[in-house]
Amino acid sequence: MAGKKQFDMETALDAAMIQFWRAGYADTSLDDLSRATGLNRSSIYSSLGGKDTLFLRCLDRYAARYGDKYDAALSCAAKQPLAALRAFFDVTLERIADPELPDGCLIAQSAMAIPVLSPAVGAHAKEALGFQRLRLRAALKAGRLTDRDADAFAEHTAAVNQSLAVMSRAGASPAQLLAVVGVTLDALSQTLHATSRT
């Protein structure tokens, strides 16, 4: 007896995430999502939700996947804040260098598209960016930076991290990206050195 065609939810969500990541929210149609996931439009609605709902699920999926990697990278911040920040950037640089993944960052490009997103989706993108700053601030504070320095470096590091994604989409070389990271790491090293002397 023939049953309904089965599909793997995780595979479909990954395919949708890659489609949004590659083309952006505005330039991804339901037909694009249908081709990417192998599901027809009605199946997308019934199984994955409408475009906004699916995009939010993909944004959460992306944030969780890379958030776990960022958290692991920053886990040594209390004892080795400089190494932790280097490891944090390595997560981004490794993602950028992966030929199987689209260039850039789904969260960064979503933030840039906020003017054309629905209020709910735009708010979600802002929240994802804000969480990155909170993650960095907590790690830098654990690394014995003052509140003021932890705030400043968290803001700066989050901005640099998003800039790496934008630069990679614009064709920046690995050496150029590493040079940008190096400036931030040098600044943190000087601040940590000054803090340890006070």
Backbone as a chain_set.jsonl record, in Angstrom:
{"seq": "MAGKKQFDMETALDAAMIQFWRAGYADTSLDDLSRATGLNRSSIYSSLGGKDTLFLRCLDRYAARYGDKYDAALSCAAKQPLAALRAFFDVTLERIADPELPDGCLIAQSAMAIPVLSPAVGAHAKEALGFQRLRLRAALKAGRLTDRDADAFAEHTAAVNQSLAVMSRAGASPAQLLAVVGVTLDALSQTLHATSRT", "coords": {"N": [[0.847, -1.184, 0.0], [0.647, 2.103, -0.956], [2.141, 4.8, 0.657], [2.305, 8.115, 2.113], [4.87, 10.234, 0.814], [7.892, 10.099, 2.482], [9.929, 12.338, 4.382], [12.951, 13.717, 5.614], [13.012, 15.733, 8.339], [15.16, 17.191, 9.475], [17.038, 17.258, 7.398], [15.576, 18.656, 5.47], [15.237, 21.142, 6.756], [17.909, 21.942, 6.96], [18.51, 22.206, 4.233], [16.767, 24.289, 3.532], [17.804, 26.289, 5.17], [20.365, 26.648, 4.036], [19.591, 27.599, 1.54], [18.331, 30.086, 2.189], [20.561, 31.287, 3.319], [22.331, 31.415, 1.181], [20.966, 32.976, -0.76], [19.571, 34.944, 0.614], [16.818, 36.342, 2.503], [14.841, 37.949, 1.138], [15.294, 37.37, -1.566], [14.697, 34.731, -1.806], [12.354, 32.544, -2.897], [9.204, 30.767, -2.508], [9.198, 28.798, -4.411], [11.947, 28.452, -4.785], [12.568, 27.398, -2.279], [11.104, 25.08, -2.413], [12.442, 23.69, -4.463], [14.93, 23.432, -3.184], [14.384, 21.899, -0.877], [12.988, 19.753, -1.849], [10.328, 19.485, -1.453], [6.842, 20.062, -2.151], [4.965, 23.151, -2.49], [2.672, 23.147, -0.799], [3.363, 21.164, 1.003], [5.542, 22.328, 2.218], [4.307, 24.425, 3.62], [2.606, 22.918, 5.324], [4.362, 21.264, 6.719], [6.672, 22.703, 7.426], [5.976, 25.32, 7.832], [4.976, 28.71, 6.875], [6.801, 31.075, 4.79], [7.991, 33.08, 6.487], [7.873, 31.795, 9.015], [9.39, 29.51, 8.502], [11.824, 30.717, 7.87], [12.505, 31.879, 10.343], [12.84, 29.564, 11.839], [15.053, 28.513, 10.521], [16.933, 30.523, 11.025], [17.155, 30.319, 13.807], [18.176, 27.738, 13.902], [20.644, 28.038, 12.634], [21.84, 29.909, 14.387], [21.977, 28.379, 16.741], [23.595, 26.219, 15.961], [26.097, 27.416, 15.277], [26.392, 28.96, 17.513], [26.852, 27.106, 19.58], [29.407, 26.297, 18.846], [30.813, 28.695, 19.089], [30.495, 29.122, 21.84], [31.95, 26.946, 22.873], [34.488, 27.642, 21.95], [34.961, 29.947, 23.432], [35.122, 29.005, 25.978], [37.445, 28.832, 27.469], [37.972, 31.338, 28.37], [38.192, 32.518, 30.932], [40.698, 31.774, 31.913], [42.388, 32.039, 29.738], [41.975, 34.516, 28.018], [42.798, 35.754, 25.586], [43.469, 33.6, 23.914], [40.962, 32.46, 23.818], [39.461, 34.384, 22.424], [40.792, 34.296, 19.994], [40.169, 31.675, 19.24], [37.429, 31.962, 18.994], [37.232, 33.636, 16.715], [38.359, 31.843, 14.947], [36.336, 29.968, 14.584], [34.57, 31.378, 12.929], [36.265, 31.92, 10.718], [36.869, 29.348, 9.833], [34.331, 28.484, 9.068], [33.854, 30.274, 6.967], [35.846, 29.431, 5.22], [34.992, 26.942, 4.446], [34.209, 25.074, 1.697], [31.778, 23.887, 1.206], [29.805, 25.43, 2.221], [27.755, 28.406, 1.978], [29.118, 31.708, 1.286], [29.743, 34.255, 3.764], [27.443, 35.155, 6.432], [24.501, 34.002, 7.858], [23.097, 35.382, 9.858], [24.277, 37.939, 9.806], [23.654, 38.804, 7.168], [20.927, 38.778, 7.375], [20.486, 40.766, 9.247], [21.302, 42.969, 7.748], [19.271, 43.025, 5.97], [17.074, 43.925, 7.33], [15.347, 46.21, 6.791], [13.611, 45.19, 4.814], [12.425, 43.044, 5.938], [9.797, 41.365, 7.765], [8.36, 42.832, 10.755], [8.536, 40.968, 12.913], [10.437, 39.077, 12.047], [12.621, 40.751, 11.587], [13.079, 41.684, 14.205], [13.875, 39.319, 15.374], [16.286, 38.82, 14.067], [17.789, 40.989, 15.023], [17.845, 40.293, 17.698], [19.394, 37.952, 17.614], [21.878, 39.011, 16.86], [22.331, 40.609, 19.106], [22.575, 38.657, 21.086], [25.003, 37.539, 20.438], [26.768, 39.578, 21.196], [26.3, 39.589, 23.969], [27.243, 37.047, 24.656], [29.96, 37.318, 24.072], [30.616, 39.425, 25.809], [30.246, 38.255, 28.356], [32.234, 36.305, 28.303], [34.574, 37.859, 28.037], [34.433, 39.371, 30.334], [34.766, 37.357, 32.189], [37.37, 36.911, 31.638], [38.698, 38.764, 33.088], [38.53, 41.436, 32.321], [37.643, 44.864, 32.753], [34.299, 46.106, 33.397], [33.729, 48.155, 31.588], [35.717, 47.808, 29.577], [35.105, 45.182, 28.796], [32.533, 45.521, 27.739], [33.141, 47.262, 25.593], [34.947, 45.74, 24.031], [33.362, 43.515, 23.464], [31.343, 44.639, 21.874], [32.928, 45.608, 19.781], [34.216, 43.235, 18.865], [32.052, 41.634, 18.064], [31.154, 43.213, 15.957], [33.388, 43.151, 14.241], [33.438, 40.425, 13.709], [31.053, 40.066, 12.25], [31.715, 41.678, 10.13], [33.754, 40.211, 8.908], [32.297, 38.201, 7.685], [30.85, 39.685, 5.8], [32.97, 40.761, 4.303], [34.048, 38.403, 3.268], [32.079, 37.618, 1.499], [32.43, 39.589, -0.343], [34.745, 38.861, -1.526], [37.2, 38.971, -0.149], [40.512, 37.941, 0.698], [41.829, 35.04, 2.505], [44.126, 35.901, 3.887], [43.69, 38.645, 4.154], [41.436, 38.635, 5.819], [42.509, 37.439, 8.1], [44.317, 39.419, 8.814], [42.617, 41.476, 9.642], [41.455, 40.274, 11.888], [43.757, 40.041, 13.405], [44.331, 42.682, 14.225], [42.332, 43.187, 16.13], [42.943, 41.193, 18.024], [45.506, 42.029, 18.802], [44.885, 44.478, 20.002], [43.329, 43.6, 22.15], [45.243, 42.114, 23.519], [47.02, 44.141, 24.349], [45.322, 45.577, 26.049], [44.738, 43.643, 28.013], [47.288, 43.313, 29.045], [47.758, 45.855, 30.105], [45.749, 45.896, 32.04], [46.571, 43.876, 33.743], [48.672, 45.066, 34.994], [47.672, 46.94, 36.656]], "CA": [[0.0, 0.0, 0.0], [1.488, 3.299, -1.077], [1.919, 5.794, 1.697], [2.815, 9.449, 1.787], [6.315, 10.32, 0.683], [8.529, 10.485, 3.732], [11.093, 13.207, 4.256], [13.681, 13.93, 6.862], [12.833, 17.126, 8.745], [16.46, 17.836, 9.679], [17.617, 17.49, 6.069], [14.799, 19.717, 4.828], [15.561, 22.408, 7.412], [19.266, 22.312, 6.541], [18.441, 22.661, 2.84], [16.131, 25.608, 3.539], [18.758, 27.216, 5.776], [21.397, 26.94, 3.042], [18.968, 28.431, 0.512], [18.218, 31.446, 2.731], [21.924, 31.765, 3.538], [22.941, 31.706, -0.113], [20.266, 34.003, -1.535], [18.938, 35.947, 1.453], [15.373, 36.169, 2.698], [14.024, 38.607, 0.112], [15.502, 36.754, -2.879], [14.326, 33.322, -1.757], [10.921, 32.352, -3.103], [8.709, 29.435, -2.125], [9.669, 27.864, -5.442], [13.344, 28.154, -4.442], [12.547, 26.51, -1.111], [10.59, 23.8, -2.89], [13.555, 23.018, -5.148], [15.993, 23.111, -2.224], [13.968, 20.868, 0.083], [12.335, 18.63, -2.512], [8.919, 19.457, -1.031], [6.009, 21.012, -2.876], [4.612, 24.333, -1.679], [1.718, 22.805, 0.268], [4.095, 20.396, 2.02], [6.35, 23.292, 2.974], [3.413, 25.09, 4.577], [2.071, 22.006, 6.337], [5.427, 20.63, 7.508], [7.721, 23.62, 7.868], [5.422, 26.65, 8.072], [5.13, 29.665, 5.782], [8.165, 31.562, 4.57], [8.494, 33.734, 7.701], [8.057, 30.782, 10.057], [10.529, 28.681, 8.108], [13.044, 31.517, 7.998], [12.816, 31.98, 11.77], [13.375, 28.259, 12.249], [16.403, 28.407, 9.962], [17.785, 31.467, 11.752], [17.414, 29.691, 15.107], [19.027, 26.571, 13.654], [21.973, 28.578, 12.353], [22.361, 30.513, 15.62], [22.291, 27.305, 17.689], [24.73, 25.43, 15.455], [27.354, 28.151, 15.429], [26.47, 29.408, 18.901], [27.515, 26.052, 20.345], [30.839, 26.332, 18.509], [31.373, 29.899, 19.702], [30.553, 28.893, 23.29], [33.08, 26.046, 23.129], [35.713, 28.405, 21.713], [35.137, 30.939, 24.498], [35.055, 28.353, 27.289], [38.699, 29.007, 28.216], [38.192, 32.786, 28.504], [38.579, 32.918, 32.288], [42.141, 31.566, 32.098], [43.134, 32.435, 28.539], [41.052, 35.334, 27.217], [43.295, 36.004, 24.229], [43.292, 32.343, 23.175], [39.524, 32.27, 23.626], [39.008, 35.255, 21.338], [41.359, 33.744, 18.758], [39.362, 30.494, 18.905], [36.134, 32.497, 18.552], [37.376, 34.049, 15.317], [38.638, 30.644, 14.145], [35.043, 29.373, 14.2], [34.083, 32.132, 11.77], [37.169, 31.75, 9.581], [36.697, 27.976, 9.332], [33.056, 28.45, 8.36], [34.049, 31.003, 5.723], [36.731, 28.661, 4.34], [34.364, 25.678, 4.083], [33.649, 25.199, 0.346], [30.43, 23.323, 1.165], [28.867, 26.397, 2.786], [27.74, 29.719, 1.304], [29.927, 32.76, 1.904], [29.041, 35.169, 4.656], [26.799, 34.732, 7.684], [23.054, 34.164, 7.738], [22.641, 36.416, 10.792], [24.736, 39.24, 9.306], [22.89, 39.239, 6.008], [19.56, 39.035, 7.831], [20.499, 42.089, 9.876], [21.388, 43.975, 6.684], [18.0, 43.026, 5.239], [15.982, 44.281, 8.243], [14.323, 47.089, 6.202], [12.63, 44.483, 3.979], [11.885, 41.919, 6.695], [8.641, 41.665, 8.612], [8.816, 43.25, 12.086], [8.884, 39.815, 13.754], [11.692, 38.495, 11.563], [13.653, 41.744, 11.853], [13.363, 41.668, 15.642], [14.589, 38.083, 15.652], [17.655, 39.016, 13.585], [18.443, 41.88, 15.995], [18.051, 39.513, 18.927], [20.522, 37.055, 17.381], [23.082, 39.84, 16.942], [22.497, 41.005, 20.502], [23.037, 37.517, 21.868], [26.43, 37.393, 20.186], [27.464, 40.553, 22.047], [26.203, 39.116, 25.36], [28.148, 35.893, 24.771], [31.33, 37.852, 24.107], [30.801, 40.211, 27.027], [30.389, 37.336, 29.488], [33.549, 35.664, 28.208], [35.612, 38.853, 28.29], [34.342, 39.71, 31.764], [35.407, 36.231, 32.887], [38.802, 37.062, 31.395], [39.187, 39.807, 33.995], [38.434, 42.799, 31.815], [36.68, 45.703, 33.473], [32.989, 46.171, 32.737], [33.818, 49.07, 30.447], [36.488, 47.167, 28.512], [34.351, 44.016, 28.314], [31.479, 46.052, 26.87], [33.727, 47.818, 24.368], [35.495, 44.658, 23.201], [32.253, 42.685, 22.986], [30.738, 45.374, 20.759], [33.897, 45.644, 18.682], [34.448, 41.886, 18.349], [30.845, 41.229, 17.329], [31.145, 43.964, 14.698], [34.449, 42.603, 13.391], [33.028, 39.089, 13.291], [30.077, 40.226, 11.174], [32.435, 42.261, 8.989], [34.464, 39.128, 8.229], [31.324, 37.526, 6.822], [30.563, 40.581, 4.673], [34.186, 40.821, 3.49], [34.214, 37.138, 2.539], [31.132, 37.666, 0.371], [32.975, 40.541, -1.318], [35.941, 38.283, -2.135], [38.439, 39.186, 0.595], [41.344, 36.737, 0.806], [42.072, 34.592, 3.887], [45.156, 36.745, 4.511], [43.051, 39.912, 4.533], [40.579, 38.381, 6.972], [43.392, 37.216, 9.254], [44.893, 40.711, 9.202], [41.572, 42.18, 10.395], [41.393, 39.599, 13.192], [44.987, 40.35, 14.125], [44.224, 44.011, 14.845], [41.508, 43.032, 17.335], [43.694, 40.406, 19.009], [46.584, 42.889, 19.323], [44.283, 45.458, 20.906], [42.958, 42.897, 23.374], [46.486, 41.767, 24.218], [47.511, 45.361, 25.017], [44.401, 45.892, 27.15], [44.966, 42.652, 29.073], [48.592, 43.625, 29.651], [47.572, 47.054, 30.932], [44.899, 45.535, 33.165], [47.34, 43.043, 34.693], [49.667, 45.914, 35.675], [47.011, 47.886, 37.564]], "C": [[0.897, 1.254, 0.0], [1.128, 4.296, 0.01], [2.417, 7.148, 1.227], [4.34, 9.404, 1.699], [6.916, 10.836, 1.997], [9.681, 11.464, 3.457], [11.705, 13.401, 5.623], [13.622, 15.419, 7.202], [14.167, 17.86, 8.876], [17.114, 18.181, 8.338], [16.905, 18.633, 5.36], [15.121, 21.081, 5.438], [16.967, 22.877, 7.036], [19.258, 22.859, 5.117], [17.817, 24.046, 2.747], [17.094, 26.656, 4.112], [19.829, 27.623, 4.77], [20.834, 27.846, 1.933], [18.836, 29.88, 0.99], [19.604, 32.078, 2.877], [22.541, 32.198, 2.213], [22.288, 32.917, -0.787], [19.691, 35.138, -0.702], [17.436, 35.745, 1.508], [14.571, 36.704, 1.514], [14.118, 37.906, -1.237], [15.27, 35.249, -2.872], [12.806, 33.207, -1.863], [10.499, 30.975, -2.589], [9.113, 28.397, -3.157], [11.131, 27.478, -5.194], [13.405, 27.162, -3.281], [12.043, 25.121, -1.494], [11.697, 23.006, -3.59], [14.622, 22.569, -4.157], [15.624, 21.931, -1.323], [13.39, 19.621, -0.58], [10.866, 18.485, -2.138], [8.107, 20.416, -1.89], [5.554, 22.12, -1.92], [3.671, 23.985, -0.537], [2.405, 22.009, 1.376], [4.988, 21.308, 2.864], [5.482, 23.969, 4.027], [2.985, 24.146, 5.691], [3.159, 21.442, 7.249], [6.401, 21.614, 8.13], [7.209, 25.014, 8.195], [5.565, 27.523, 6.841], [6.555, 30.185, 5.721], [8.747, 32.215, 5.827], [8.788, 32.714, 8.795], [9.269, 29.918, 9.751], [11.836, 29.446, 8.253], [13.46, 31.647, 9.462], [13.395, 30.666, 12.289], [14.81, 28.084, 11.752], [17.383, 29.331, 10.681], [18.137, 30.898, 13.121], [18.363, 28.5, 14.962], [20.473, 27.008, 13.443], [22.612, 29.111, 13.64], [22.753, 29.444, 16.633], [23.527, 26.537, 17.241], [26.048, 26.161, 15.679], [27.502, 28.72, 16.833], [27.157, 28.381, 19.78], [29.023, 26.062, 20.094], [31.513, 27.554, 19.125], [31.503, 29.723, 21.218], [31.734, 27.996, 23.658], [34.402, 26.792, 22.971], [36.012, 29.357, 22.87], [35.22, 30.319, 25.892], [36.326, 28.517, 28.116], [38.962, 30.471, 28.544], [38.653, 33.201, 29.892], [40.081, 32.8, 32.499], [42.963, 32.093, 30.929], [42.25, 33.283, 27.621], [41.509, 35.578, 25.782], [43.131, 34.75, 23.363], [41.812, 32.099, 22.883], [39.024, 33.128, 22.467], [39.556, 34.785, 19.99], [40.533, 32.541, 18.29], [37.977, 30.906, 18.408], [36.209, 32.885, 17.076], [37.649, 32.84, 14.411], [37.35, 29.95, 13.707], [34.513, 30.049, 12.943], [34.952, 31.885, 10.546], [37.059, 30.347, 8.985], [35.388, 27.835, 8.571], [33.189, 29.124, 7.002], [34.855, 30.171, 4.722], [36.104, 27.358, 3.848], [33.703, 25.801, 2.701], [32.225, 24.656, 0.213], [29.36, 24.318, 1.633], [28.874, 27.694, 1.98], [28.684, 30.696, 2.01], [29.071, 33.555, 2.88], [28.416, 34.493, 5.855], [25.302, 35.0, 7.56], [22.54, 35.269, 8.656], [23.038, 37.807, 10.293], [23.9, 39.7, 8.118], [21.43, 39.486, 6.362], [19.465, 40.409, 8.475], [20.538, 43.188, 8.818], [20.072, 44.095, 5.923], [16.819, 43.471, 6.096], [14.947, 45.225, 7.616], [13.266, 46.362, 5.368], [12.026, 43.273, 4.692], [10.618, 42.34, 7.436], [9.15, 42.086, 9.982], [9.263, 42.078, 12.965], [10.22, 39.209, 13.348], [12.852, 39.459, 11.82], [14.05, 41.773, 13.316], [14.168, 40.435, 16.019], [16.054, 38.194, 15.215], [18.435, 39.922, 14.545], [18.763, 41.133, 17.284], [19.247, 38.583, 18.778], [21.846, 37.811, 17.44], [23.372, 40.239, 18.381], [23.019, 39.87, 21.359], [24.524, 37.283, 21.657], [27.233, 38.352, 21.063], [27.437, 40.107, 23.51], [27.147, 37.955, 25.617], [29.594, 36.375, 24.914], [31.591, 38.63, 25.388], [31.027, 39.314, 28.235], [31.774, 36.691, 29.482], [34.665, 36.645, 28.55], [35.609, 39.298, 29.745], [34.992, 38.6, 32.59], [36.926, 36.292, 32.737], [39.412, 38.246, 32.114], [39.28, 41.199, 33.367], [37.453, 43.582, 32.686], [35.345, 45.679, 32.726], [33.061, 47.023, 31.472], [34.562, 48.43, 29.283], [35.764, 45.957, 27.94], [33.236, 44.45, 27.379], [32.047, 46.512, 25.53], [34.247, 46.711, 23.456], [34.406, 43.724, 22.685], [31.593, 43.336, 21.778], [31.645, 45.335, 19.536], [34.067, 44.268, 18.044], [33.243, 41.373, 17.562], [30.794, 41.932, 15.977], [32.193, 43.427, 13.729], [34.034, 41.239, 12.852], [32.009, 39.156, 12.146], [30.747, 40.807, 9.926], [33.203, 41.203, 8.212], [33.538, 38.414, 7.247], [31.013, 38.374, 5.589], [31.776, 40.647, 3.74], [34.368, 39.553, 2.67], [33.281, 37.09, 1.338], [31.656, 38.583, -0.734], [34.303, 40.074, -1.9], [37.246, 38.539, -1.416], [39.194, 37.867, 0.74], [41.465, 36.307, 2.259], [43.102, 35.46, 4.605], [44.571, 38.083, 4.951], [42.172, 39.734, 5.765], [41.418, 38.18, 8.23], [44.005, 38.527, 9.742], [43.884, 41.521, 10.02], [41.463, 41.592, 11.802], [42.603, 39.983, 14.038], [44.944, 41.692, 14.834], [43.427, 43.918, 16.146], [42.26, 42.266, 18.415], [44.84, 41.219, 19.617], [46.036, 43.9, 20.322], [43.886, 44.803, 22.223], [44.19, 42.542, 24.185], [47.024, 42.969, 24.983], [46.63, 45.716, 26.221], [44.582, 44.93, 28.311], [46.276, 42.926, 29.804], [48.475, 44.837, 30.567], [46.755, 46.752, 32.167], [45.675, 44.762, 34.219], [48.342, 43.859, 35.489], [49.022, 46.88, 36.666], [46.584, 47.205, 38.844]], "O": [[1.774, 1.417, 0.848], [-0.044, 4.59, 0.245], [2.884, 7.304, 0.099], [5.003, 8.645, 2.406], [6.5, 11.862, 2.536], [10.319, 11.402, 2.406], [11.042, 13.262, 6.651], [14.117, 16.259, 6.45], [14.297, 19.006, 8.445], [17.673, 19.264, 8.171], [17.541, 19.475, 4.728], [15.262, 22.066, 4.713], [17.19, 24.068, 6.82], [19.919, 23.856, 4.826], [18.279, 24.887, 1.975], [17.184, 27.772, 3.599], [20.165, 28.802, 4.661], [21.521, 28.746, 1.451], [19.198, 30.804, 0.26], [19.79, 33.261, 2.59], [23.199, 33.236, 2.14], [22.982, 33.781, -1.323], [19.356, 36.19, -1.246], [16.856, 35.063, 0.664], [13.727, 36.001, 0.957], [13.134, 37.849, -1.975], [15.614, 34.565, -3.836], [12.072, 33.715, -1.016], [11.34, 30.131, -2.277], [9.347, 27.239, -2.813], [11.51, 26.32, -5.371], [14.189, 26.213, -3.297], [12.506, 24.113, -0.96], [11.87, 21.812, -3.345], [15.157, 21.466, -4.268], [16.458, 21.069, -1.045], [13.309, 18.561, 0.04], [10.233, 17.482, -2.467], [8.61, 21.457, -2.312], [5.738, 22.029, -0.706], [3.849, 24.473, 0.579], [2.07, 22.16, 2.551], [5.167, 21.089, 4.062], [5.874, 24.073, 5.19], [2.995, 24.518, 6.864], [2.905, 21.171, 8.423], [6.9, 21.389, 9.233], [7.94, 25.813, 8.782], [6.204, 27.125, 5.867], [7.41, 29.779, 6.508], [9.886, 31.928, 6.193], [9.841, 32.769, 9.429], [10.077, 29.628, 10.634], [12.839, 28.893, 8.704], [14.643, 31.535, 9.782], [14.333, 30.665, 13.086], [15.669, 27.573, 12.47], [18.532, 28.959, 10.917], [19.287, 30.982, 13.551], [19.242, 28.288, 15.798], [21.402, 26.424, 14.0], [23.765, 28.809, 13.946], [23.766, 29.591, 17.317], [24.405, 26.24, 18.05], [27.001, 25.589, 16.207], [28.622, 28.939, 17.295], [27.963, 28.742, 20.638], [29.815, 25.861, 21.014], [32.637, 27.47, 19.621], [32.504, 30.127, 21.809], [32.435, 28.255, 24.637], [35.327, 26.601, 23.761], [37.17, 29.551, 23.242], [35.373, 31.038, 26.88], [36.292, 28.357, 29.336], [40.069, 30.816, 28.956], [39.432, 34.146, 30.021], [40.677, 33.629, 33.186], [44.096, 32.539, 31.108], [41.825, 32.816, 26.564], [40.688, 35.604, 24.865], [42.703, 34.838, 22.213], [41.46, 31.59, 21.819], [38.256, 32.659, 21.627], [38.869, 34.866, 18.971], [40.236, 32.403, 17.103], [37.421, 30.275, 17.509], [35.348, 32.503, 16.284], [37.225, 32.815, 13.256], [37.272, 29.412, 12.603], [34.063, 29.383, 12.01], [34.432, 31.664, 9.452], [37.147, 30.179, 7.769], [35.33, 27.152, 7.548], [32.695, 28.608, 5.999], [34.583, 30.201, 3.522], [36.63, 26.733, 2.928], [32.739, 26.551, 2.549], [31.544, 24.931, -0.775], [28.164, 24.08, 1.464], [29.885, 28.04, 1.368], [29.004, 30.525, 3.186], [27.841, 33.526, 2.825], [28.812, 33.395, 6.244], [24.891, 36.103, 7.197], [21.641, 36.018, 8.273], [22.239, 38.741, 10.347], [23.481, 40.857, 8.065], [20.765, 40.306, 5.729], [18.488, 41.131, 8.278], [19.885, 44.22, 8.969], [19.788, 45.124, 5.31], [15.676, 43.405, 5.644], [13.757, 45.061, 7.884], [12.147, 46.855, 5.226], [11.207, 42.557, 4.115], [10.401, 43.523, 7.697], [10.271, 41.732, 10.346], [10.259, 42.186, 13.681], [11.039, 38.869, 14.201], [13.937, 39.038, 12.221], [15.235, 41.877, 13.636], [15.043, 40.498, 16.883], [16.951, 37.719, 15.91], [19.599, 39.658, 14.845], [19.823, 41.324, 17.88], [20.035, 38.438, 19.713], [22.822, 37.316, 18.002], [24.521, 40.21, 18.822], [23.822, 40.095, 22.265], [25.23, 36.878, 22.581], [28.267, 37.972, 21.61], [28.439, 40.232, 24.214], [27.778, 37.883, 26.671], [30.344, 35.897, 25.765], [32.66, 38.511, 25.985], [31.908, 39.584, 29.051], [32.406, 36.55, 30.528], [35.598, 36.298, 29.275], [36.664, 39.57, 30.32], [35.684, 38.872, 33.571], [37.67, 35.797, 33.584], [40.517, 38.681, 31.787], [40.037, 42.043, 33.844], [36.541, 43.006, 33.281], [35.281, 45.278, 31.564], [32.524, 46.657, 30.427], [34.108, 48.492, 28.141], [35.802, 45.726, 26.731], [33.012, 43.824, 26.343], [31.507, 46.194, 24.47], [34.016, 46.739, 22.248], [34.521, 43.196, 21.578], [31.316, 42.672, 20.78], [31.204, 45.069, 18.418], [34.063, 44.147, 16.819], [33.403, 40.748, 16.513], [30.435, 41.324, 14.969], [31.922, 43.268, 12.538], [34.252, 40.935, 11.679], [32.098, 38.388, 11.188], [30.383, 40.463, 8.802], [33.296, 41.283, 6.987], [33.934, 38.069, 6.134], [30.923, 37.856, 4.476], [31.621, 40.595, 2.52], [34.791, 39.61, 1.515], [33.65, 36.579, 0.28], [31.364, 38.379, -1.913], [34.926, 40.795, -2.68], [38.311, 38.348, -2.002], [38.585, 36.807, 0.886], [41.231, 37.112, 3.16], [42.965, 35.726, 5.799], [44.925, 38.594, 6.013], [42.164, 40.586, 6.654], [41.079, 38.691, 9.297], [44.189, 38.721, 10.943], [44.262, 42.18, 10.989], [41.389, 42.328, 12.786], [42.482, 40.219, 15.24], [45.473, 41.822, 15.938], [43.814, 44.511, 17.153], [42.222, 42.641, 19.587], [45.112, 41.11, 20.812], [46.645, 44.15, 21.362], [44.082, 45.382, 23.292], [44.18, 42.657, 25.41], [47.438, 42.837, 26.135], [47.132, 46.106, 27.275], [44.582, 45.349, 29.468], [46.361, 42.788, 31.024], [49.023, 44.847, 31.669], [47.032, 47.292, 33.238], [45.479, 44.951, 35.42], [48.817, 43.416, 36.535], [49.716, 47.558, 37.424], [46.012, 47.848, 39.724]]}, "num_chains": 1, "name": "protein.A"}
